[in-house]
Amino acid sequence: MVAGTRYRFWCGRFHEPAGQRESHSTATMEACVKLCTSKPWCTMVLHGIFRETCQLYDRKVKIEATPPQSSVLWNSAVNDRA
């Protein structure tokens, strides 16, 4: 839970990375998720494993769905707002 919003975290797994609504520079996944929580439209984040990149998405993804893609580039988190 982050500020009352439930998230599911995935290490090295993610949904389609194209089409982010916003992109920010954040050092940690925690900061990225807090940023998402502050936006009422944000339902998913990707955070770079080796880069300080935070991408925010307004995408209808079920929190229970295992992300289909994997690599060493991204960690992801999906919340239950979708």
Residue, then its C-alpha position, 0 to 999 in steps of 0.5 A: m500500500v502506498a498512501g492508501t493505494r494497493y500496488r503489485f510490484w514486478c521485478g524485470r517484468f512489464h507491460e508494453p512500455a510504449g505510450q507513457r503519459e509522463s516521464h520523470s527522473t527519479a532515483t528509486m522505484e519508491a519515488c516513482v510509485k509515490l509520484c504515480t499515487s499523486k496522479p488520479w489517472c495513473t494506474m501503472v509505472l515502469h522504473g528503469i533498473f539501470r536508469e533513473t527513469c520513471q514512466l507513468y501510464d493511464r492504462k487499464v491493466k488488471i493488478e492480477a495480470t502477470p506482465p508478458q514482457s521481461s528484460v533487465l531494463w524495467n521493473s514495474a508496478v500496477n495499482d488497483r485503480a484500473 
